[in-house]
């Protein structure tokens, strides 16, 4: 597909692989609301990540009707029960595909990733310095870290940096008054990834 002229571009990524079904519906509603009021001329593409991989629902366009039509879809049609390390590798593959899709387009690109928390720690050190990754088990102060995954995260981070892709994770979970350590940890990862790539993390909002 022909890519648009250089300029600010926005990719909306609806992540049904790492998001519960009820939160996917919340994200879909909020995205539609944004598209109906977005400034004219805003260039947007819509992607879906599911158990079968990454799909482009709509390439870059500023046509609001085309974007709304792309959002009028069953986002859970390809949902799966993929768990653990397999899910993280599928997520990383999708991020690499997004980087490839944007190769050659100059300027800043914004990845608006609708996902609770952050399924992969996409930072310069692949999350190694944080001593933990989502899904790893911590026993007797010893952290089991998959170094193959860490190195792949580092490579993907370098690709995002080279392509000037800023990640802004958007958590569709509602505000919770209770303190949940796991939720707080995933929010911290989202903030780390956003800061590392030049984006902004939205959560508990």
Protein Blocks (a to p, Z undefined) as FASTA:
>chain_A
ZZddedddddddddfklgcfklmmmmmmmmmmmmmmgcehiacddddddfkbccdfbdcd
fbfklmmmmmmccfklmgcfbehjllmmmmmmmmmmmmmmmgoiacjdddddddehjfba
cdfknommnopaehiaceehiacddfklmmmmmmmmmmmmmnopacddddfbdcdfbdcf
klmmmmmmmmmmmmmnopacdehZZ
